Amino acid sequence: MAKSDKPIYELTQKQQDKMAFTEEENREQPLENDHWVISSYDSIHVRKMNIFEASVYTLRHRRGLYVFAFMFSFGIIFIVSLVIMLLHLTDPSRFTALGHLGKFGALSTIIAFFTSVAGVVLGATAGASDLSIGVLRNLVATGRSRIALFASGLLASVRVIFELMMVTLLAFGVASYFSRPNHSALTFSIMLRVDLWVILDVLTWTIISFGIANLFSSRSIAIGVILVGDLVLGGILSSFSSYPGWRQAFVGVTLRQIMPAALQPGATTNRIETGWQAIIVIVLWLGVALFLGARRAQKREL
């Protein structure tokens, strides 16, 4: 059988006309510094987005990364909550309900930890991906300032992890509130305070991770420094009932010190008693990480 000379993929006349119009339009109106063109040749769809939207698009379309972040922020707590609810249905006298105050506090701590891990990975990826895949030089060549690129990556990582975190907190909050036992101590105000602390914890680690990734130009170093250096070490230090005051300089310890009362079953008088002390420590960590990361991004040779 003779081979056909017809190409495997052939554009229709309508698609050819649309492509020709798009190419002519792009030649007449050059790409602006603050826009990227994302095109899909299967549908010949061309659209413009600003640098922030492009950064968000990039993070969301890294399938492996996004699935990992989703599973750590939502998947784990969904499975654990489902098991708890099933166990309570089978034996209510032995297993407490999901809406029990103690159970809610323990699961909220789990949400904070695993979502913080997802935030660290997202922040580190957003901070070092452009350099690691070799597109940073092209982005700088468009005329956009490096600080603008730094800010867009930071805001993109915060937005993506914030969206995942809000889905998790909303689903968990609704399930916990409507599964409360009679005369439960869990109230809406307690849930709100816990959720606000979880948001602060996750966003703090995400932003610090982004700054460190820019500082060392490496995602793996940033993840290792944070997960081993403070997330784990901070958890160990905060478990001691008495420790020198200098240990409160660890942002992980400070975040645990300002946990709502529902998450502190064994609270002692050694915890930070004034909110402004915790605010100073957190702001210093965020400020130093972002300053060093931005400075490195601005001075980095490409």
N, C-alpha and C positions, 0 to 999 in steps of 0.2 A: 504494500500500500504506500503510495507516495505521500511524503510529508506535506502537510498543508503550509502554505506560505503565510497564512493568516496569523497575526501575532496572538500570543496567548492572552494578552490583556489589551483591549482596544477601547479607547475613550469614545463615548458618544459625541455627536456633534455639539450637543448642548454643553457637555463638560469641556470640550475643547474651546468653545467660545468663552466659557466662564474663566478658564485658565488664562486665555489670551488677554481677557479684560483685566484680570487680577495682576498679571505681569506688567501690563501697560500702566495700570494704576500705581503699582509699586515703583516703577521707573519715574513716573511723574511726581510722586509724593514719597521721597525717601523716608526710610524708617527713622522716627524720632528717637532721641537718646533714651527717653524713659518708657519705651515700648518695645515689646518683642512681638514677633509674628509666629503664631503656632498654626501650622498648616497640616491638614490630613489629606493625602493625595487620593485616598480611596473615595472620599466624598467631595474632594476639591473644595474644602471648607477652610477659609482663611479668616482669622479674627485677631484683633489686637488686644493686648493686655499690658497693664503697667508692670513695673518691675516687682512690686509686692505680689500682685496676682500671679505673676510667673513663678515666683518663689513658692507660693502656696501650691500652685499646680504641680511643680516639680516634686514636692514632698508627698503630695497625695498620690501621685502616679508612680512612686517607687513602691511597687506592690508588696515586696517582701517586708520593707520597713513599715508600711502602713498596716499590714496584717499583724506584724509583731506588736506594734503599738496598740492596735485594737484589742488583741487578745490579752495583753498585759493590763490594759485599762478597763476593759469591759468583760472579756471572756472569762478570766479567772474568777472574778467576783460573781459573775452570773452562775457559773458552775457551783461554786461554794454555796451561794444563796439557795440555789435549787435543791441541793443536797440537804441543807438545814431545814427547808420547808417540808421536804418529803419525810425526813426523820421525825419532825414535829407532828406531822399528820399520822404517822404510824404509832408513835408513843409519846403523847403530849406530856405525860407525867415525868418522863425521863429527859426529853430533849426540849429545851426552851424555844420559844417562837423567835422568828427573825426580828420581830419588833421589840424584843426584850432589850432593855437599856444596855446591859452588859454585852449582849450579842451584837447590838448595833455599834457599840464602841469598838469592839474587837475587829469587826468587819470594816469599819471606817479606817482603822489603822492599816489594815491590809490594802484597802483601796489606795491610801496615801502612799504606801511603800511601792507597790507595783506600778501605779501610774507615774510615780516619780522616776522609776527606772525607765519607763517608756519615754518620759519627757527628757531624761538625760540622753537617751539614744537619738531622739528626734533633734534636740538642740545641738548635739555634737555633729550629727549628719548635716544639718543646715549650716553649721559654722565652717565645715571643712570640705563639703562635697564639691563646691565650685572649683576649689584649688586642686583637689585630688583627681578630678576627671578632666582637668585642663581647660576649662572654659572661662576661668576668671580673667585671663588675659584678653579674651575676646570681649567680655563684658566691659572691662575697663576701656578698651579701644573704642567703644561706642561713645565715649565722652562722659559717661555717668561717673560721679564721684565714688570713691571707694567707701566713704562713710555712708552714702545712700545705699550701696549694695549691702554693707554690713547691717544697716537698719532694716532693710527689707527682709534679709534672712532671719534676723532676730524676731521680727513681728510675725513672719510666716510660721516659724516653729512654735511661737506662743499661741497663734491662732489654731493650728492643727491640734496641739495637745489640749487646748482649752475646749475645743469642740468635743473631742473624745471624752474628756473628763466630765463635761456637763451631761452628756448622754448617760454615762455611768452613774453619776450622782443622782440624776433625776429618776432613773429606773430603780436604783437601790432605795432611794428615799420613798418613792411611792409604795414599793413592795413592803418596806419596813413599817411605814405609817399605817397601812391598812391591815397589817398582820400583828398589831400590838395586842397583847393580852389585856384582860380587864384590869383597870387601875394601874396601868403601866406608867412608869416614871418618864418615859420617852415622850417629849413634847415637841411641837413644831419649832419652838425657839432653840431647843437643844440641837435639833437636827440642823438648823440654819447655822448655828455657831460652829458645829463640827464641819459642815460643808465649806464654810469660809476658811477654816484652818486648812482643810485638805487643798483647796484652791491655792492658798498662799504657799503651802509646802511644795506642791507640784510645780507651780510657776517659778518659784525661787530656784529649784534645781535645774529646770529647763534653761533659764537665763544664764545661770552660772556655767552650765555645760557648754552653751553656745560661745560664751566668752573664752573659756579655756580652750575649746577647739580652734578658735581663731588664733589664740596665743601660740599654741604649739603646732598649728597647721596639721593637726592629726585628730581624726575621730576616735581612734582606739586609745590614744593617750588620755584624751579628755574623759572618756568613759571609765577607763581604769583609775584615773586620779580621783574621780568623784565617787564611784561605787566602792572602791577599796578605802580611799583616804578619808571619806567623811560619811557617806551613807551608812556604811558598815561600822566604821570606827565610832561615828557619832552615836549610833544605836547602842554600842557597847558602853560608851562613856555615860550616856544618859541613864543606863540601868543601875548605876551606883548611887546609893543614897547620899553619899558625901564625896566631894571631889574638890580640888583646888579651883579657885575662881577663873584661872586662865583657861580651863577646859570649856568654859562658856563661850570662848571665842570661836569654837566650832559651830558653824551655822546649823549643822544637823542637831547638835545638842540644844541650841537655842530654839529651834523649831519645836523640839519635843518639850521644852520647858513651857511654851505658851499653848500647849494642847488644851482644849476645853476640858472642864472637870469630868465630863462623861468618858473621856479617854484616859483619865489618870486615876485609876482605882487605888493606887498606893501613893498618892502625892505626899511629898514631904515639904518641910519649911525651907529646904535648901534650894528649891526651885526659884527661878527669877520671879520676883513679886511685882515688879513694875514693868509695864508694857514698853516704856520708852527705852529701857536697856535692850530688850529684844529687837526693837525697831532699829536701834543704832547698829547692832551686830549684823542684822540682815541687810540693811542699806549699805553698810561698808562692804560686805561680801559682793553684793550685786554691783556696786560702783567700781570696786577694784577689778572684778572680772570683766566688766564691760569696757572699762578704760584700757586695760592691758590688751584685751582682744581688739578693740578699735584701733589702738596705737599700732599694733602689729599688722593689722589689715591695711592700714594707711601707709606703712613704711616697707611692706613686703616687696621684695624684688620678684618680678615675674619673668 
